[in-house]
Amino acid sequence: MPTNGLEDVTRLLDRIAKILAALLLKDIEEGDQKQKIKRLKQCGFENTEIANMLSTTANTVNVAVHSLKNPRKKKPSKKAK
């Protein structure tokens, strides 16, 4: 049964991407989840892919990505009178 060469290449590239993602996660296993999400996002992974890799929900990843884009500004502390 002949296979489509393009399908084979696509399957192999997908496998390589998964291996590289696993190596990246191993490399950053010390960091917290937000740092892992940041690193994976920088590598071009979609939020749903990141959620699958980290065994979390896409919503959790969405919130983390949003907070990375828009860090909260600390309000100046009010001095006691």
C-alpha positions in Angstrom: 0.0 0.0 0.0 1.8 3.2 -1.2 1.8 6.2 1.2 1.8 9.8 0.3 5.4 11.2 0.8 4.0 14.5 2.0 2.0 12.7 4.8 5.2 10.9 5.8 7.1 14.2 6.0 4.3 15.8 8.0 4.1 12.9 10.4 7.9 13.0 10.9 7.9 16.8 11.4 5.1 16.4 14.0 7.2 13.8 15.8 10.3 16.0 15.8 8.3 18.9 17.2 7.0 16.7 20.0 10.5 15.5 20.8 11.9 19.1 20.9 9.0 20.2 23.1 9.7 17.4 25.5 13.4 18.4 25.6 12.5 22.0 26.1 10.1 21.1 29.0 12.8 18.9 30.6 15.2 21.9 30.3 12.9 24.2 32.1 11.3 21.8 34.6 12.8 23.9 37.4 10.6 26.9 36.5 7.0 27.5 37.5 4.2 26.9 35.1 4.0 30.5 34.0 7.7 30.5 32.9 7.1 27.2 31.0 4.1 28.8 29.2 6.2 31.8 28.4 9.0 29.7 26.9 6.7 27.5 24.9 4.8 30.5 23.6 8.2 32.0 22.5 8.8 28.8 20.6 5.6 29.4 18.6 3.3 26.8 20.2 -0.5 27.6 20.3 -2.2 27.8 23.7 -4.1 24.5 23.2 -0.8 22.8 22.4 0.8 24.2 25.5 -2.1 23.2 27.6 -1.8 19.6 26.4 2.0 19.6 27.1 1.6 20.9 30.6 -1.5 18.8 31.4 -3.6 21.9 32.1 -6.5 23.7 30.5 -6.4 26.1 27.6 -8.0 28.7 29.8 -5.2 28.5 32.3 -2.7 29.1 29.5 -4.8 31.9 28.1 -4.8 33.7 31.5 -1.0 33.2 31.9 -0.3 34.5 28.4 -2.5 37.5 29.0 -0.7 38.3 32.3 2.6 38.0 30.5 1.5 40.5 27.9 -0.1 42.9 30.4 1.8 42.7 33.7 -0.1 44.4 36.6 1.3 47.7 37.7 1.8 47.9 41.3 -0.1 50.7 42.9 1.9 53.0 45.1 1.4 52.2 48.8 -0.6 54.6 50.8 1.4 56.1 53.7 -0.3 56.1 57.1 -1.1 59.5 58.4 
